[in-house]
C-alpha cells in the first residue's frame, strides 16, 4: 500500500512540475522592461567569449545597440529549430550596425570547444558563448528560472537604452521575430 501511495505522489508531483513549466507561455516581463530605472544588471558587466572569434565582450560593450539574447543548449532540438529561424531573421535584417544577436549556452556540462563545433556544423554566424555560472545565476535570479530552460526557447531583447524585455516562450517564427526586432530597431 505504501509503495502505491509513494508512486502516486511521485506521479502527481511530476505532472505538477511539467504543467508548471509548460503552463506559462511568456515571461512575466513581456509587457514592460524588467530593469527600467534600475541599476545596470550585473550580467551586463560579466565577460563572455564569442566561441567563433575568441573575442571577449560584455553586454555593456554593446550599449546603444538592440541585442537579441537566446539562452540555449546544444542538446536541445527546439533551440536548433529556433536558431534556424534566427538565421532567417539575420537574412531579413541584412547587415546592421545597430543589431547584435547572442546565443548563450546555459548548460553547465557544455564547453566552448564543443559549442564552436556546433556553431560551425550548423553554419551560424552570430555570437555564441558559454554562460559562466555567475551569468546563469544572475539571469535566473533577475528574470526567471525558466530563462534557463532551453526547450522553452527563452529570449530577451535589450533595447538601445539597455532596458531588457522578455519575449514569449516557445518557438518564434522568423517573421514574428523580424517584426518584433524592427519595432526596437526603429526607435530613436
N, C-alpha and C positions, 0 to 999 in steps of 0.2 A: 504494500500500500504506500509506503514511504517513497519507494522508487518512482511510482506513477505520479505522486504528488510533486516530487522534485523535478521529474521530467516535464510535467505540465507547467510548472513555474518557469523552467528554463525556456520552453517554447513561447510562453506568453511574454517573457522578458525580451526574447529575441525579436518577436514580432513588434513589440512596442518600440524597440530601438530602430528597427527598419522603417516603421511608419514615421517615427520622429525625424529620421534622417532624410526620408524621401518626401515627407509631407510639406515641407516648405519649398515653394518654387522660386523664392528670391530672398536675398539677404534683407535684413530689416532696414538696411540703409539705402535701398534703391531710390527712394524719392528725394533724398537730401544728402548733402555732403556729410561724411562721417567725422570730419575733423575741422569743419568750418569754425574759424575763430579760435581754434586750439593751437597748441604748440605743434611744431613740425613732428610728425611721427618718428619714433626712434629708428625704425627700419629704413627711413629715408637717408639716414646718415651712415648706415652699415655698409661696408664694402662688399661688393659682389664681383664675380669674374665672369665675363662672357666666354663660354667654353669654345666658341668658334674662333675668336680673335686672341684670347688670352688677356684681353684688356680689363683692368679693374675699373669699376664705376660705382657710383651711388645714385639713388633716385634724385637726390638733391643736385647732382651734377647735370641732370636733365631738366632742371626747372625752366619754365616758360614753354614747355612742350606738352602736348597731350600724350599720355602714356597709357597703353593698354597692358595690364598685367594679368597673366593667366597662371594660376597655380596648377601644376601637373605632375604626373609621374610617367615614366616610360612604360610601365606595365599596363597602363590604363587605355583600353581601346577607345573609350569615349573621348579622351584627351587627344588621341591621334586624329579622330574624326574632326574635332574642334580645330585642331591645328591646320587641317586641310581647308577648313572654312576661313581661318585667319590668313592662310596663304592667298586665297581668292580675294580677301579684303585688301591685302597689300597690293595686288594687281589692280583692283578698282581704284585705290587711292593714288597709285603711282608714287614716284619719288617725292617725298615731302620733308622739308627741314623741321617742321613743327610737330612731327609724329614719331613716336618710338613704341615698338612692340617688344615686350619682355615676357618670356615663359620661365617661371621659377619652379624647378623640381623640388618638391617638398617631402619626398620620400627619403628618410634618413639612411636607407640602405643603398641608395644610388649615389654614384660619384661622377665627377666631371669627365673623366675619360670615357665612361660608358655613355654619358649624355652626349658628348661630342660625336660618338659613333652613331647614335640615334638621330641626331640632327643631320649629319652627313648622309646617312642612308635614306632619309626622308626628304632631302633637298630643301630644308628650311633655311631661310636666310635672314633671320632676325635674332635678337639677343636671347640666348638661353643660358641660365645659370642655375647652380645648385644652391638652394637657400640654406644658409647656416642655421644651426639650432636657435640662435638668438633671433634671426629674422622670422623663423617659423613661430617661435614663442610670441613675438610681438604681433605678428599677423593674426594669430589665433586669439590672443587676449584683446587686441584692439577692435577687431571686426567680428569674427565668429570662428568657432572651431570648424564649422562647415567649409570655410575657405581652405581648409587643409585636407579636404576630402576630394581628391582629384576626379572621381567619377561624376561628381556634381558639376564639373567643368566651371568652377568658380572664376570670375573675372572681376577686376577692378579697373575703373578709369580714373586716372589722375588728370585733372584739368590743368590749364596753363597757369592757374593761380596756386596749384598744389593741393586743391581740395580733392578728396577721394570719394568716389561713388561706386557702389556695388551694382553689378548687373544681375539680372535674374539667373538663377541656377538652371542648368540644363544646356543642351546643345543649342547653339545660336547659329543661324544661317549667316552666310557672308553678306547677304543683302541687309539683314537686320543689323548686323554689326556695323556695316558701312554707314547706314542711316544714322545710327546712334553716334558713331565717331564723328561724322560730319557736323552734327549739332554742337559738339565740343570744339571741333577744329574751326568752325565758322565764328565762334565767339571772339570778340576783340580782346 
